[in-house]
């Protein structure tokens, strides 16, 4: 078969980096959690007070998701009751510019 007669196969999937990003920050509460952590380390209760509409279950799920994706780290202190703090990782901090641009876009167009 000559090169000019070659017809490539259609790809089954096309990897999309935007889709990968949205998998991390596209959850209903993820953006709000990340936004609060841009201001520094927070405990679970602080996040719950800062995002009053989120249920404890949804906040827990979001924090686990963001931890699994490497966006934040969870630090447990052996106190009674146990103290847990959440801090953005360098990967999470790197989202600051992206989220700021999304905020500016929304201010312009919505």
N, C-alpha and C positions, 0 to 999 in steps of 0.2 A: 504494500500500500504506500503510495507516495504522500509526502507531507501535505501537499495542497488538497488532497482528497480526504484527509483525516477530519472526522467530526468528533469532538470531545464528548464524553459522557456528561449528562446533566448531574451536577452534584446533588447528593441526597440532602445535605444540609450545608448551609453557608454560615460559618462562624461569624458572629457579630459581637464586637467588643462593647457596643452600646448595650446590647442585650445582657451581656455579662455584668456591666455596671448596674443596670436596673435590677438585676437579680440580687444585688447587694443592697442598694439604697431605695429600691422601688416599693418596698413594703409600706403599708399604711402608716406605721409609726417610726420606721427606721430613720427617716430624715429628721424627725423631731428629736429623737434620741441623740443622733449625731450632732445636731445643732446645739443641744444643751452641753454635750461633752466638748465642743469647741471652746467653751468657757472654762474647762478644767474638769478634774476628777469629780465624780458624783457617786453618791450611794443610791441604792434602790429607792429608798423613801424620798430622797431629794428629787429624783427623776419623776417619781409618781406625783409629787407636788407641782413640779414644773410643767408636767403634761397631764393636767387633771382629767382629761377625757379618756385616757388609756386605762384599761382594766389591769389589775395585777397580773392576770394570766397572759394578756397580750404583751405587756411590758416584758415579762419573763421570756416569752417566746421570741420577741424582737431582740432582746439582749443576747440570747443564746445564738440566734441566727447571725448577728453581727460578730459575735465571738468566733463562731465557726468559720466565718468569712475572713477573719483576721483583721477586722476593722477596729475592734476594741479588745482590751484585755480585762479580765476579771481577777481581782486580788482579794483573797479571803484572809481575814484576821481572826485568830483564835480567841475571840472575846465571847462573853455571854450577855445577850445573844450574839451570834456570829455577825461580824461586820463584813460587808462585801462592798468593794469599791470598783467602779468602772472608769477606765481611762482609754482614750483613743490611742491606737498604735500609730506609728509613722504612716502606715497605709491609710488609716482613718483620717489623720491630719491632712493627708494629701487630697482628700475630698473637698477641703474648704473652698478652693478656687472654683471647682465645678458647681458646688451648691450656691456659691455667691453669684455665679453667672446665671444659674437657673432663677434665682431670686430677682436679678436685674431684668431678665427676659420677661418674667411674670409682671413686674412693675410696669414695663413698657407696653405689654400687649394684652393684659387682662384687666 
